[in-house]
């Protein structure tokens, strides 16, 4: 039973680290620049 608790604690500590790594990677690889959107409500410009 003690070993199962240890695995649970390690998993709870590792999961946020992995999630943050994936988030940081996606933010670094996302294209930077300006987004121009034209739709029924008009033209919108958004800086990324």
DRENZA-439769 format. One record per residue: residue in three letters; x, y, z of N, C-alpha, C in turn. Coordinates in steps of 0.2 Angstrom, whole numbers, padded with zeros to 4 digits, always signed. Layout:
<nodes>
alaXYZXYZXYZ
...
</nodes>
This chain:
<nodes>
unk+0004-0006+0000+0000+0000+0000+0004+0006+0000
unk+0010+0006+0004+0014+0012+0004+0017+0014-0003
unk+0019+0008-0007+0022+0009-0013+0017+0012-0018
unk+0011+0011-0018+0005+0014-0022+0005+0021-0020
unk+0005+0023-0014+0005+0030-0012+0011+0034-0015
unk+0017+0031-0015+0023+0034-0018+0022+0035-0025
unk+0019+0030-0029+0018+0031-0036+0013+0037-0037
unk+0008+0037-0033+0003+0042-0034+0006+0049-0033
unk+0010+0050-0028+0013+0056-0026+0018+0058-0032
unk+0022+0054-0034+0027+0055-0040+0023+0057-0046
unk+0017+0054-0048+0013+0055-0053+0010+0062-0053
unk+0008+0064-0047+0005+0071-0045+0010+0076-0046
unk+0016+0075-0045+0022+0080-0046+0024+0080-0053
unk+0024+0075-0056+0027+0074-0063+0022+0077-0068
unk+0016+0076-0067+0010+0078-0072+0010+0085-0073
unk+0011+0090-0068+0011+0097-0070+0017+0099-0073
unk+0023+0096-0072+0029+0098-0075+0028+0096-0083
unk+0026+0090-0085+0025+0088-0092+0020+0093-0095
unk+0014+0095-0092+0009+0099-0094+0012+0106-0096
unk+0016+0109-0091+0019+0115-0092+0024+0115-0098
unk+0028+0109-0099+0032+0109-0104+0029+0109-0111
unk+0023+0105-0111+0019+0105-0118+0017+0112-0119
unk+0014+0116-0114+0012+0122-0115+0017+0127-0117
unk+0023+0127-0114+0028+0131-0116+0031+0130-0123
unk+0031+0124-0125+0033+0122-0132+0028+0125-0137
unk+0022+0124-0135+0017+0127-0140+0017+0134-0141
unk+0018+0138-0135+0019+0145-0135+0025+0147-0139
unk+0030+0144-0139+0037+0145-0142+0036+0144-0150
unk+0032+0139-0152+0032+0137-0159+0026+0140-0162
unk+0022+0144-0159+0016+0147-0162+0018+0153-0166
unk+0015+0154-0172+0017+0159-0176+0016+0166-0173
unk+0021+0171-0174+0020+0177-0171+0018+0182-0177
unk+0014+0187-0175+0013+0192-0181+0006+0195-0180
unk+0002+0196-0185-0004+0199-0185-0009+0195-0188
unk-0015+0194-0185-0020+0190-0188-0026+0195-0190
unk-0028+0194-0197-0033+0198-0200-0039+0193-0201
unk-0044+0195-0199-0050+0191-0199-0056+0195-0203
unk-0059+0193-0208-0064+0196-0211-0070+0191-0211
unk-0076+0194-0208-0082+0190-0208-0088+0194-0208
unk-0094+0191-0206-0100+0195-0207-0100+0201-0202
unk-0097+0201-0197-0097+0207-0192-0092+0212-0194
unk-0088+0211-0199-0083+0216-0202-0076+0213-0202
unk-0071+0218-0201-0064+0217-0201-0061+0217-0194
unk-0057+0212-0192-0054+0213-0186-0047+0211-0186
unk-0042+0215-0183-0035+0214-0183-0033+0213-0176
unk-0029+0207-0175-0027+0205-0169-0020+0204-0169
unk-0016+0207-0164-0009+0205-0164-0007+0199-0160
unk-0003+0195-0162-0002+0188-0158+0004+0189-0154
</nodes>
